[in-house]
Amino acid sequence: MKTALTRWLLSLALLACAPAWAQSTEDAGTPPMSEVIDVVGKVPDPEPMDRASQRDPSSVVTVISVEERGGTARDTAEVLATSPGVAIQESGGYGQSKSLVVRGASSNGTLVLLDGIPLNGAGGSADLSRIPLALAREFEVLRGSAGARYGSGGLGGVVNIVTRSPGDTLSLSGEVSYGSWDTATGWLAATGPLLDSELLLLVHGGTSSGGFSYPFDTTPTLPGDAPETRRRDNNDARGAGALLRVRHRLAPGVVVDAMGEGSLEGRGLAGTAQNPVADARQSSRRGVLSLRVLGSLANRVDVSARAHFRQERLELSGGPVSQQGVQVLRAGGGEFEGRLPLGDWHVVSALASVGGEGLSTNGVATPTEERTSWLRASVMAMDDVALLSGRLHVTPSLRLERVGPYTLWSPKLGARVALPARLELRANVGQAHRAPSLLELYVRQGTLLPNADLRAERAVSADVALAHRTERSLVSVGGFHSLYEDLIAYEAYPPFAAKPFNFASARVSGLEVDAEARPTSFLSGSLAYTLLVSRNLRDDPRYYLKEIPLRPRHTLSARVAAGPSWLTGRVELRAQSSQLRNRTGELMLPARALLHAGVSSTVGRRPALTFSLDFKNVFDTFVEDFDGYPLPGRAVLASVAMALDVSPSSHRKADTP
């Protein structure tokens, strides 16, 4: 059955043309950077090849600029929630766990990258609360099968966090905010020349007491009883970190980019409403290093070479003894990627990478230290063929990957077609895998047992979308279908433990609408809507054909901003339908609709100051997380942002009539 389905989908791709619209306009057939020169004769810096427009030019991508979000977005999860196809699973407010579901894939089935470096933790998932918004210049949200272009874990898609860039002028920028529950955040960034290089230094931090009161129904089976007031304690969070980037131009169009990022976080783990925990704590540390060279060689060959290393340390203390312990994950490697145009209609790309990762644990539940590690290696080849005078691009690709004991192959076929009246059609069909994590395979974590016999998860996906774009607007409408097989999930394993197993399959289909408009300089708006229909295909009659838990059928994000820069108002609506909390359908997470509003004013030029006042959850709507614990209600945040360019050259330009 699997083979037949794969053949059917691949055949469909050969007959169809193209998914979605990407906000980045550069195609894979773009000539090398060495041939692109601006009006003053300067060769622009080459774009990293891990950007979606380069590595996956036919993909369904939404690019979100952090600067254009205004003051309404305060964390990474809030920004990503504005993309179609994305649903956020959150717990407890600022600094508490947040993960994302893309096109119905579990959080460990979506790759989260920092400038192309995977941030997914030891369990295969990424906690968005540990990625400060201050780091990001923009987000690339690639939806759909991404295994052929990005490797193991890209079942539902990829989120690439593009960090802020160094600059050749001396500038300062920053922001501080304070609001409800003693939530205070801030960041400061400086750019400027350093010898013959360019520098960016950014520091950030935040803290929140997190405690709040909420109504609790002690007798849910007896309607009409007055709820009692309880307080969510041990919900505090704090964190700090820094980002350093140095860029050096070796020659016109050839750049060396070095990056270091580190963070420290700590938070309380409040438990659930039925079983609160007063003393459980989590502390974590992360460090990321990267050195990349990219540019053009002779014969119009664009190349990129990079080495990277990441270490994460997670410590759990307090609470049940079985849940205490320390984990340290180390991962690193190198990759080389090249792209060669063959004439005006043919571009060939190839990638080779090798690396490894290791996990060590030392906790109360495992008295002797366990160490597990494995090697990772992959090769990828992609072709981009331009037909019909460049109106049709067909992009087949294939990745062969070895992850520890698992051999994975991920093919993909994409196409994009330029149609009359500024329309564009995109379509893709492909296969992706996720190898089991080291934790799932080998490490016992308290009451969670490992299973060394796990198979890799697999997803076969297809999508198609039609987009229309002008200078002031865009509209994209698309549909997708995915089949997930050998899903990894934990099941009860007597006497009092849970163990991961592979289960049959699930299917997910849906519709995505993405729209933006800026009719005037004083008015802008955006809308993202997702219809997602999921079905569990397990043979167990208790679960068969039921919806997959924590997958809302309808998700909506809409935003309107109006007014000049000296007084801008904005309103946002975030809504989602009810969703299952367990596979049998006995527990439900109610539907929600949250209204956010804000106003800001920008004054001055050197420096430019922006004062903002934002109201979250204006109507104080009661909302629960996936554990049934209430989330924070109405909140008020005040902030001041500053931008100052202090370089002499910029002053002369500004003073020139």
Secondary structure in CASP SS format (residue, H / E / C, confidence):
PFRMAT SS
TARGET T0000
AUTHOR 0000-0000-0000
METHOD secondary structure of the structure
MODEL  1
M C 1.00
K H 1.00
T H 1.00
A H 1.00
L H 1.00
T H 1.00
R H 1.00
W H 1.00
L H 1.00
L H 1.00
S H 1.00
L H 1.00
A H 1.00
L H 1.00
L H 1.00
A C 1.00
C C 1.00
A E 1.00
P C 1.00
A C 1.00
W C 1.00
A C 1.00
Q C 1.00
S C 1.00
T C 1.00
E C 1.00
D C 1.00
A C 1.00
G C 1.00
T C 1.00
P C 1.00
P C 1.00
M H 1.00
S H 1.00
E H 1.00
V C 1.00
I C 1.00
D C 1.00
V C 1.00
V C 1.00
G C 1.00
K C 1.00
V C 1.00
P C 1.00
D C 1.00
P C 1.00
E C 1.00
P C 1.00
M C 1.00
D C 1.00
R C 1.00
A H 1.00
S H 1.00
Q H 1.00
R H 1.00
D C 1.00
P C 1.00
S C 1.00
S C 1.00
V E 1.00
V E 1.00
T E 1.00
V E 1.00
I E 1.00
S E 1.00
V C 1.00
E H 1.00
E H 1.00
R H 1.00
G H 1.00
G H 1.00
T H 1.00
A C 1.00
R C 1.00
D C 1.00
T H 1.00
A H 1.00
E H 1.00
V H 1.00
L H 1.00
A C 1.00
T C 1.00
S C 1.00
P C 1.00
G C 1.00
V E 1.00
A E 1.00
I E 1.00
Q E 1.00
E E 1.00
S C 1.00
G C 1.00
G C 1.00
Y C 1.00
G C 1.00
Q C 1.00
S C 1.00
K E 1.00
S E 1.00
L E 1.00
V E 1.00
V E 1.00
R C 1.00
G C 1.00
A E 1.00
S C 1.00
S H 1.00
N H 1.00
G H 1.00
T E 1.00
L E 1.00
V E 1.00
L E 1.00
L E 1.00
D C 1.00
G C 1.00
I E 1.00
P E 1.00
L C 1.00
N C 1.00
G C 1.00
A C 1.00
G C 1.00
G C 1.00
S C 1.00
A C 1.00
D C 1.00
L H 1.00
S H 1.00
R H 1.00
I C 1.00
P C 1.00
L H 1.00
A H 1.00
L H 1.00
A E 1.00
R E 1.00
E E 1.00
F E 1.00
E E 1.00
V E 1.00
L E 1.00
R E 1.00
G C 1.00
S C 1.00
A C 1.00
G H 1.00
A H 1.00
R H 1.00
Y H 1.00
G C 1.00
S C 1.00
G C 1.00
G C 1.00
L C 1.00
G C 1.00
G E 1.00
V E 1.00
V E 1.00
N E 1.00
I E 1.00
V E 1.00
T E 1.00
R C 1.00
S C 1.00
P C 1.00
G E 1.00
D C 1.00
T C 1.00
L C 1.00
S E 1.00
L E 1.00
S E 1.00
G E 1.00
E E 1.00
V E 1.00
S E 1.00
Y E 1.00
G E 1.00
S H 1.00
W H 1.00
D H 1.00
T E 1.00
A E 1.00
T E 1.00
G E 1.00
W E 1.00
L E 1.00
A E 1.00
A E 1.00
T E 1.00
G E 1.00
P E 1.00
L E 1.00
L C 1.00
D C 1.00
S E 1.00
E E 1.00
L E 1.00
L E 1.00
L E 1.00
L E 1.00
V E 1.00
H E 1.00
G E 1.00
G E 1.00
T E 1.00
S E 1.00
S C 1.00
G C 1.00
G C 1.00
F E 1.00
S E 1.00
Y E 1.00
P E 1.00
F E 1.00
D C 1.00
T C 1.00
T C 1.00
P C 1.00
T C 1.00
L C 1.00
P C 1.00
G C 1.00
D C 1.00
A C 1.00
P C 1.00
E E 1.00
T E 1.00
R E 1.00
R E 1.00
R E 1.00
D C 1.00
N C 1.00
N C 1.00
D C 1.00
A E 1.00
R E 1.00
G E 1.00
A E 1.00
G E 1.00
A E 1.00
L E 1.00
L E 1.00
R E 1.00
V E 1.00
R E 1.00
H E 1.00
R E 1.00
L E 1.00
A E 1.00
P C 1.00
G C 1.00
V E 1.00
V E 1.00
V E 1.00
D E 1.00
A E 1.00
M E 1.00
G E 1.00
E E 1.00
G E 1.00
S E 1.00
L E 1.00
E E 1.00
G E 1.00
R E 1.00
G E 1.00
L C 1.00
A C 1.00
G E 1.00
T C 1.00
A C 1.00
Q C 1.00
N C 1.00
P E 1.00
V C 1.00
A C 1.00
D C 1.00
A C 1.00
R E 1.00
Q E 1.00
S E 1.00
S E 1.00
R E 1.00
R E 1.00
G E 1.00
V E 1.00
L E 1.00
S E 1.00
L E 1.00
R E 1.00
V E 1.00
L E 1.00
G E 1.00
S E 1.00
L E 1.00
A H 1.00
N H 1.00
R H 1.00
V E 1.00
D E 1.00
V E 1.00
S E 1.00
A E 1.00
R E 1.00
A E 1.00
H E 1.00
F E 1.00
R E 1.00
Q E 1.00
E E 1.00
R E 1.00
L E 1.00
E E 1.00
L E 1.00
S E 1.00
G C 1.00
G C 1.00
P C 1.00
V H 1.00
S H 1.00
Q H 1.00
Q C 1.00
G E 1.00
V E 1.00
Q E 1.00
V E 1.00
L E 1.00
R E 1.00
A E 1.00
G E 1.00
G E 1.00
G E 1.00
E E 1.00
F E 1.00
E E 1.00
G E 1.00
R E 1.00
L E 1.00
P E 1.00
L C 1.00
G C 1.00
D C 1.00
W C 1.00
H E 1.00
V E 1.00
V E 1.00
S E 1.00
A E 1.00
L E 1.00
A E 1.00
S E 1.00
V E 1.00
G E 1.00
G E 1.00
E E 1.00
G E 1.00
L E 1.00
S E 1.00
T E 1.00
N E 1.00
G E 1.00
V C 1.00
A C 1.00
T E 1.00
P E 1.00
T E 1.00
E E 1.00
E E 1.00
R E 1.00
T E 1.00
S E 1.00
W E 1.00
L E 1.00
R E 1.00
A E 1.00
S E 1.00
V E 1.00
M E 1.00
A E 1.00
M E 1.00
D E 1.00
D E 1.00
V E 1.00
A E 1.00
L E 1.00
L C 1.00
S C 1.00
G C 1.00
R C 1.00
L E 1.00
H E 1.00
V E 1.00
T E 1.00
P E 1.00
S E 1.00
L E 1.00
R E 1.00
L E 1.00
E E 1.00
R E 1.00
V E 1.00
G C 1.00
P C 1.00
Y E 1.00
T E 1.00
L E 1.00
W E 1.00
S E 1.00
P E 1.00
K E 1.00
L E 1.00
G E 1.00
A E 1.00
R E 1.00
V E 1.00
A E 1.00
L E 1.00
P C 1.00
A C 1.00
R C 1.00
L E 1.00
E E 1.00
L E 1.00
R E 1.00
A E 1.00
N E 1.00
V E 1.00
G E 1.00
Q E 1.00
A E 1.00
H E 1.00
R E 1.00
A C 1.00
P C 1.00
S C 1.00
L H 1.00
L H 1.00
E H 1.00
L H 1.00
Y H 1.00
V C 1.00
R C 1.00
Q E 1.00
G C 1.00
T C 1.00
L E 1.00
L C 1.00
P C 1.00
N C 1.00
A C 1.00
D C 1.00
L C 1.00
R C 1.00
A C 1.00
E E 1.00
R E 1.00
A E 1.00
V E 1.00
S E 1.00
A E 1.00
D E 1.00
V E 1.00
A E 1.00
L E 1.00
A E 1.00
H E 1.00
R E 1.00
T C 1.00
E C 1.00
R C 1.00
S E 1.00
L E 1.00
V E 1.00
S E 1.00
V E 1.00
G E 1.00
G E 1.00
F E 1.00
H E 1.00
S E 1.00
L E 1.00
Y E 1.00
E E 1.00
D E 1.00
L E 1.00
I E 1.00
A E 1.00
Y E 1.00
E E 1.00
A E 1.00
Y E 1.00
P C 1.00
P C 1.00
F C 1.00
A E 1.00
A E 1.00
K E 1.00
P E 1.00
F E 1.00
N E 1.00
F E 1.00
A E 1.00
S E 1.00
A E 1.00
R E 1.00
V E 1.00
S E 1.00
G E 1.00
L E 1.00
E E 1.00
V E 1.00
D E 1.00
A E 1.00
E E 1.00
A E 1.00
R E 1.00
P E 1.00
T E 1.00
S C 1.00
F C 1.00
L E 1.00
S E 1.00
G E 1.00
S E 1.00
L E 1.00
A E 1.00
Y E 1.00
T E 1.00
L E 1.00
L E 1.00
V E 1.00
S E 1.00
R E 1.00
N E 1.00
L C 1.00
R C 1.00
D C 1.00
D C 1.00
P C 1.00
R C 1.00
Y C 1.00
Y C 1.00
L C 1.00
K C 1.00
E C 1.00
I C 1.00
P C 1.00
L C 1.00
R C 1.00
P C 1.00
R C 1.00
H E 1.00
T E 1.00
L E 1.00
S E 1.00
A E 1.00
R E 1.00
V E 1.00
A E 1.00
A E 1.00
G C 1.00
P C 1.00
S C 1.00
W C 1.00
L C 1.00
T E 1.00
G E 1.00
R E 1.00
V E 1.00
E E 1.00
L E 1.00
R E 1.00
A E 1.00
Q E 1.00
S C 1.00
S C 1.00
Q E 1.00
L E 1.00
R C 1.00
N C 1.00
R C 1.00
T C 1.00
G C 1.00
E C 1.00
L C 1.00
M E 1.00
L E 1.00
P C 1.00
A C 1.00
R E 1.00
A E 1.00
L E 1.00
L E 1.00
H E 1.00
A E 1.00
G E 1.00
V E 1.00
S E 1.00
S E 1.00
T E 1.00
V E 1.00
G C 1.00
R C 1.00
R C 1.00
P C 1.00
A E 1.00
L E 1.00
T E 1.00
F E 1.00
S E 1.00
L E 1.00
D E 1.00
F E 1.00
K E 1.00
N C 1.00
V C 1.00
F C 1.00
D C 1.00
T C 1.00
F C 1.00
V C 1.00
E E 1.00
D C 1.00
F C 1.00
D C 1.00
G C 1.00
Y C 1.00
P E 1.00
L C 1.00
P C 1.00
G C 1.00
R C 1.00
A E 1.00
V E 1.00
L E 1.00
A E 1.00
S E 1.00
V E 1.00
A E 1.00
M E 1.00
A E 1.00
L E 1.00
D E 1.00
V C 1.00
S C 1.00
P H 1.00
S H 1.00
S H 1.00
H H 1.00
R H 1.00
K H 1.00
A H 1.00
D H 1.00
T C 1.00
P C 1.00
END
